[in-house]
C-alpha cells in the first residue's frame, strides 16, 4: 500500500518530468521555426555577418561549467554538506549570470546594428529561440537562489532534497538545449 507521502512524491516526480518534456517540445517548435526562417533575412544581415563565435563559445563554456558545478552542489546536498553546497551553488549562480550578461550584450549589440527582432523573419526566430532559452536561465537562477535560501532556513530535509533534484534536472536540461542551440544556430549558422 502506498502512503500519502509516497503518492505525493510520485506525483511530483511524474509532474516534473512532464513539465521538462513539454518544455523540450516547446523548444523543438522554436527550433523548427528557426530552421524554416533561417534564410528569410529580407535583405538584412544573416548569421555569418552577426555571430561572434568566440563570444558565444565563452558563453557556452560558462553554461557547461555551471552544469558541472550544479552537479557538484547536488552531490554536496546529498551528503548534507553545507559549505561545499553553498560554494558550488554560488559558482553555478556566477557562471549563469555571466552567461546571461553575455547573451544580453549580444542582443544589445545586434539591435544597435539594426539587427533587432523586427528586422527580418530570421532575426525574429533567432531572438525568440535564444531569448526563450535566456528567460529559462533567468528563471533557473531565481530558482537557484530560492533553493539556497530554503536550505539555509530549513536544512537538508527530504522535501528540499527533492526540490534540489528537480532544479538539477531543469538546469541540465537547459544545458542540453543550449548545446543543440549552439550547434544549430551558431556553428551551422556561421558556416552556412
N, C-alpha and C positions, 0 to 999 in steps of 0.2 A: 504494500500500500504506500502510495506517495503522500508525504506530508504536504501541508500548505506551503511551507517554506521551500521545499524541493520543487513543487509545482511552479512557484513564482520564479525560482532561479531558471528553470527550464524554459518558461515562457519568455523571460527577459533575454535569455541566450538566443532562442529562436528569433525573437523580435529584432534583436540587434543584427543578426545575420541577414534577415530580410531587409533591414534598413541598408546595410552595406551593399547587398546585391542590387537593390533599387537605385542606389547612388551610382553603382557601376553601369547600370542600364542607362541612367541619365547621361553619364559621361560618354557612353557609346553613341548616344544620339548627337551629342555635341561633336564628337569625332566624325561621325557620318556627315553632318552639316559642313564641317570644315573641309572634309575631303571633296564634297561636291562644289564648294565655293572657292577653293584654293586658287583657281585661275581667274576668278571673277574680280579682277582688280580695277575695272573701269578706267583703265589708262593710268592708274596710280601706282604707287610703289608695291613691289612684291616682296616675298620673304628674303631672297638673297640681298635685296637692297636695304632691308630693315634690320635683320637679325645679326646680333653680335655674339658669335658662338663662344668666345672667351668668357663673356659676362654670364651667359646662360650656363656654360659649363661650371663656372664657380657657383652659381645658384644651385645647380644640380648636386654638386659636391656638398654644399651646406645641407640640403634636404636629406641626402643619403646618410651623411654623418649624424644628422638629427635622429634618423631612424635607428641607427646603431645605439646612440645614447639613450633613446627611448626604451630600447630593448634592455639595456643595462639597468635602467630605472625600474623596469618591471621585475628583473631578477632580484634587485635590491629589496623591492617591496615584498616579493615572495618570501624572502629571508627575514623580513621585518627589520631591515637595517636602515634607519632614518637618514644618517649622514650621507651614505652613497646615493640613496634615493633622491634627496633634495639636490645634491650636486649634479647628478645626471639629468634630472628634470630641468634644472637651471640651464644646463648646456643645451638640452633639447629646445628650450624656450629661446635661448640666444640665437641658435642656428636657424630656427624657424623664423625669428624676427628679421635676421639678416636676409634670408630668402625673400621674405615679403618686401623688405625695403628695396632690394634689387629689382624685384618684379614691378613695384610701383615706379621706380626710377626708369625702367624700360618703357612702361606705359606713358609716363610723362614725356620722355624723350621722343617717343613716336608721335604723340599728339602735338608736340612743339614743331615737328617736321611735317605737319599737315597729314599725318597718317593715323588719325583717330578712328574710332569705330564707325563714324558716319561717312567716311571717305569712300569705302567700297564694300561689297559683299564679303570679299576675302577678309578685310580688316574687322568687319562685324563678327564674322565667325571666329577669327583669331581672338579678339577681345572677349567674346562670350566664353570660349573654351578655356583660355588661360585665366581669365578673370574669375570664372566659376571655381577653378582649382584654387586660386588665391583666396577666395572667400572661404573655402573649406579649410585652408590652412589657418586663416584668421580665427575661425570657429574652433579649430583644434587647439590653438594657442590659448584661447579663453578657457576651454575645457581643461587644458593642462594646468593653468593657474588655479582653477577651481579644485582640481584633484589635489594639488599641493596644499591648498587651504584645508580641504577635508581631512587629509592625512594629519596635518598639524592639529586640527581640532578634535578629531575622533580616533586617530591612530590607525593601525593596520587591521581594522575589523574585516570580517569576511565580505560584507557588502561593499566596502571600499575597495577591496582587492578585486572584486568582480567588475566594478566600475573602471578600475585601472586596466583590467584586461580588455574591456570594451574600448577604452581610449587607445590602447596599444594597437588593437586591430584596426581602428579607424586611421591612426597615424601611418601605419604600414600600408594600408590600402591607398592613402594619398600618395605615398612614395611610389607605389606600383603604377598608379595613374600618371604620375609625373614622368616616370621613365618612358611610358608609352607616348606621352605628350612631347617630351624632349626629342624622342626618335622621329615621330611622325611630323610634328610641326617644325622643329628647328633643324635637325640633321637632314631629313629628306627635303625640307623647305629650302635650305641653303644650296643643296646640290641640284635641285630641280631646275 
